[in-house]
């Protein structure tokens, strides 16, 4: 496992990072008790993608590592997982959580601080891109275009957007983000990807109160 943290931010990015830094502990506490991880791991296991050995996987806006951990627990073949976030405290929590997994690591994992709208990766780098709780903080079209840029042709995107609901209204206030209308999410996704599935989690699962899963493939 390796850690690669870039720390240069412009003034706008710095202000945003400060905001996310304040949320790091609350995010971590919230996700620790809401059992999102169980739902995510079940979803990933049931839809195991035919990724090759050494597949390059990107967790875009990893926060405190919820989705990163789910990937590490469910990816069947050895992979290179890169996780980034704008918040340094969130990255440190994610790194700590990954280290606590213990055992002999099957996957290579690296963390870095980066801006979703200006990713420090070459075009067509990743076989699989996952994102949850990041596109709500940026212009949707620009964010999806940047994720599409770094996805290989034939590669897949798993987006877990916040869907409009009473619970998401509360989250918008708590975490100062914007829920994008489902029709807008689908429209922007189809500009860059073929839609494979739009999945609604069981309403009895806590993740089903606020999230859905969109799986798409880049032509």
C-alpha positions as CSV (number, residue, x, y, z in Angstrom):
1,X,0.0,0.0,0.0
2,X,1.3,3.4,-0.8
3,X,0.3,7.0,0.0
4,X,0.7,9.8,-2.5
5,X,-0.6,13.1,-1.2
6,X,-0.4,16.3,-3.4
7,X,-0.9,19.4,-1.3
8,X,-0.9,22.4,-3.7
9,X,-4.3,24.1,-3.8
10,X,-5.4,27.4,-5.3
11,X,-7.4,29.8,-3.1
12,X,-10.8,28.5,-4.3
13,X,-9.8,24.9,-3.7
14,X,-8.4,25.7,-0.3
15,X,-11.7,27.2,0.8
16,X,-13.6,24.1,-0.4
17,X,-11.1,21.9,1.3
18,X,-11.5,23.7,4.6
19,X,-15.3,23.1,4.4
20,X,-14.8,19.4,3.7
21,X,-12.2,19.2,6.5
22,X,-14.9,20.3,9.0
23,X,-17.2,17.5,7.8
24,X,-14.6,14.7,8.0
25,X,-15.4,13.6,11.6
26,X,-19.2,13.8,11.0
27,X,-19.0,11.9,7.7
28,X,-16.9,9.2,9.4
29,X,-19.3,8.9,12.4
30,X,-22.4,8.9,10.2
31,X,-21.2,6.2,7.8
32,X,-19.8,4.1,10.7
33,X,-23.3,3.5,12.1
34,X,-25.7,3.7,9.1
35,X,-24.6,0.3,7.5
36,X,-24.0,1.8,4.1
37,X,-21.0,-0.4,3.7
38,X,-23.1,-3.6,3.9
39,X,-25.3,-2.4,1.1
40,X,-22.4,-1.3,-1.1
41,X,-20.5,-4.5,-0.6
42,X,-23.6,-6.6,-1.5
43,X,-24.2,-4.5,-4.6
44,X,-20.6,-4.9,-5.8
45,X,-20.6,-8.6,-5.1
46,X,-23.8,-9.2,-7.0
47,X,-22.5,-7.2,-10.0
48,X,-18.9,-8.3,-10.2
49,X,-17.4,-6.7,-13.3
50,X,-15.1,-8.7,-15.5
51,X,-12.0,-6.7,-14.5
52,X,-8.6,-8.0,-15.5
53,X,-5.7,-8.7,-13.2
54,X,-4.1,-5.4,-12.4
55,X,-7.2,-3.4,-13.3
56,X,-6.9,0.3,-12.4
57,X,-9.7,1.5,-10.2
58,X,-10.5,5.1,-9.2
59,X,-12.5,6.1,-6.1
60,X,-13.3,9.7,-7.0
61,X,-14.0,11.7,-3.8
62,X,-13.3,8.9,-1.4
63,X,-14.0,10.9,1.8
64,X,-13.2,8.8,4.8
65,X,-12.9,5.6,2.8
66,X,-16.4,4.0,2.8
67,X,-16.4,3.0,-0.8
68,X,-12.7,2.3,-0.9
69,X,-13.1,-0.3,1.8
70,X,-16.1,-1.8,-0.1
71,X,-13.9,-2.1,-3.2
72,X,-11.0,-3.8,-1.4
73,X,-13.3,-6.3,0.2
74,X,-15.2,-7.2,-3.0
75,X,-12.8,-7.0,-6.0
76,X,-12.0,-10.6,-6.8
77,X,-8.8,-10.0,-8.8
78,X,-5.7,-8.0,-7.7
79,X,-6.2,-4.4,-8.7
80,X,-4.6,-1.0,-8.4
81,X,-6.9,1.2,-6.4
82,X,-6.4,5.0,-6.4
83,X,-8.5,7.0,-4.0
84,X,-8.6,10.8,-3.9
85,X,-10.3,13.6,-2.1
86,X,-10.0,17.3,-1.6
87,X,-9.9,17.0,2.2
88,X,-6.6,16.0,3.8
89,X,-8.2,14.9,7.1
90,X,-10.7,12.7,5.2
91,X,-7.8,11.1,3.4
92,X,-6.0,10.4,6.6
93,X,-9.1,8.7,8.0
94,X,-9.4,6.6,4.9
95,X,-5.8,5.6,5.0
96,X,-6.1,4.6,8.6
97,X,-9.3,2.5,7.9
98,X,-7.5,0.7,5.0
99,X,-4.5,-0.1,7.3
100,X,-6.9,-1.6,9.8
101,X,-8.1,-4.2,7.3
102,X,-5.0,-6.1,8.1
103,X,-4.1,-9.4,6.5
104,X,-2.0,-9.8,3.3
105,X,-3.0,-7.1,0.9
106,X,-4.4,-8.3,-2.4
107,X,-4.7,-4.9,-4.0
108,X,-2.3,-1.9,-4.3
109,X,-3.8,1.2,-2.8
110,X,-2.7,4.8,-3.1
111,X,-4.3,8.0,-1.8
112,X,-3.8,11.6,-3.0
113,X,-5.4,15.0,-2.6
114,X,-6.9,16.2,-5.8
115,X,-9.7,18.3,-7.3
116,X,-12.5,16.3,-9.1
117,X,-12.7,19.0,-11.8
118,X,-9.0,18.9,-12.6
119,X,-7.8,15.3,-12.2
120,X,-4.0,14.7,-12.3
121,X,-4.4,11.6,-14.5
122,X,-3.9,11.1,-18.2
123,X,-6.9,10.4,-20.4
124,X,-8.2,6.8,-20.5
125,X,-6.3,5.7,-17.4
126,X,-8.9,3.7,-15.4
127,X,-10.8,0.5,-16.0
128,X,-13.4,1.2,-13.3
129,X,-14.4,4.6,-11.8
130,X,-16.6,4.8,-8.7
131,X,-17.9,7.9,-7.0
132,X,-20.3,8.7,-4.2
133,X,-21.0,12.0,-2.5
134,X,-18.6,14.0,-4.7
135,X,-20.6,15.1,-7.8
136,X,-23.1,16.8,-5.5
137,X,-20.4,19.4,-4.7
138,X,-19.5,20.4,-8.3
139,X,-21.2,21.3,-11.6
140,X,-22.6,17.9,-12.6
141,X,-21.8,18.1,-16.3
142,X,-18.2,19.2,-15.7
143,X,-17.6,16.5,-13.0
144,X,-19.0,13.7,-15.2
145,X,-17.0,14.9,-18.2
146,X,-13.8,14.8,-16.2
147,X,-14.5,11.3,-14.9
148,X,-15.3,10.2,-18.4
149,X,-12.0,11.6,-19.6
150,X,-10.0,9.4,-17.3
151,X,-12.1,6.3,-18.0
152,X,-10.8,3.8,-20.6
153,X,-13.0,2.9,-23.6
154,X,-15.0,-0.1,-22.4
155,X,-14.4,0.9,-18.8
156,X,-17.3,1.4,-16.4
157,X,-18.5,4.1,-14.1
158,X,-20.5,3.4,-10.9
159,X,-22.1,6.6,-9.6
160,X,-24.1,6.6,-6.3
161,X,-26.0,9.9,-6.5
162,X,-28.1,11.4,-3.8
163,X,-31.7,11.2,-4.9
164,X,-34.3,13.7,-3.9
165,X,-36.0,12.6,-0.7
166,X,-36.9,14.0,2.7
167,X,-33.7,12.6,4.1
168,X,-31.6,14.1,1.4
169,X,-33.0,17.5,2.2
170,X,-31.6,17.2,5.7
171,X,-28.3,16.1,4.3
172,X,-28.2,19.1,2.0
173,X,-28.5,21.4,5.0
174,X,-26.0,19.4,7.1
175,X,-23.3,19.0,4.4
176,X,-24.0,22.0,2.1
177,X,-24.3,20.2,-1.2
178,X,-26.8,20.1,-4.0
179,X,-28.9,17.1,-5.0
180,X,-29.1,16.9,-8.8
181,X,-32.4,16.0,-10.3
182,X,-32.5,12.4,-11.5
183,X,-33.3,13.4,-15.1
184,X,-30.3,15.7,-15.1
185,X,-28.0,13.0,-13.8
186,X,-29.2,10.6,-16.5
187,X,-28.9,13.2,-19.2
188,X,-25.3,14.1,-18.4
189,X,-24.3,10.4,-17.8
190,X,-25.6,9.5,-21.3
191,X,-23.4,12.1,-22.9
192,X,-20.4,10.1,-22.1
193,X,-21.5,6.5,-21.2
194,X,-24.0,3.8,-22.1
195,X,-26.4,3.3,-19.2
196,X,-26.3,-0.3,-18.0
197,X,-28.4,-0.1,-14.9
198,X,-30.2,2.3,-12.6
199,X,-30.6,0.5,-9.3
200,X,-32.8,1.5,-6.4
201,X,-31.7,0.1,-3.1
202,X,-34.3,-1.6,-0.9
203,X,-36.1,1.1,1.1
204,X,-35.5,-0.8,4.3
205,X,-31.7,-0.3,3.8
206,X,-30.5,3.0,5.2
207,X,-28.7,3.7,1.9
208,X,-32.0,3.4,0.1
209,X,-33.3,6.5,1.9
210,X,-31.0,8.8,0.0
211,X,-29.0,6.9,-2.6
212,X,-29.3,5.0,-5.8
213,X,-26.7,3.3,-8.1
214,X,-26.1,4.1,-11.7
215,X,-23.8,1.7,-13.6
216,X,-22.6,2.8,-17.0
217,X,-20.0,1.9,-19.6
218,X,-17.9,4.2,-21.7
219,X,-18.2,3.4,-25.5
